[in-house]
Amino acid sequence: MRTKKIWANLGVEDLARTTKFYSELGFKPNGTNEVLTSFTFGQDDFIIHFFTKERFKWALGDEASDLKLGNEIIFSLSAESVDEVHQWLLAVKNAGGRIFAEPQSFEKGYFFGFADPDGHKFNVLYWPE
């Protein structure tokens, strides 16, 4: 079997807050309704749907992670330079994100990590070719 597409579904407390956060970071809106807000990420337009917690619980039962205790996934966003990593850092701070890993070198790359207002984690990574 071959799947046509993959996307992510995450639960959030406040759709308006989530929409504002990802809009301020410049991600492309992919639709909004009363139970979700959706954005595309990267050149391949990877989709992340952010559902209200109630709707999200319906899909998972009571198995949603408590993001205050840890994460099961971290999304990585590529940057084209160390300078772009720092631009992302400022944009995330200005949009109200929480920095959990300050900018730092890693092997031959450079990155920082942040969490959105609900605790979903991302890192922004520059990795020279």
Buried (B, 14 or more C-beta within 10 A) or exposed (E): EEEEEEEEBBBBEBBEBBBBBBBBBEBEEBEBEEBBBBBBBEEEEBBBBBBBEEBBBEEEEEEBEEBEEEBEEEBEBBBEEBEBBBEBBEBBEEBEBEEBBEBEEEEEBBBBBBBBBBBBBBBBBBEEE
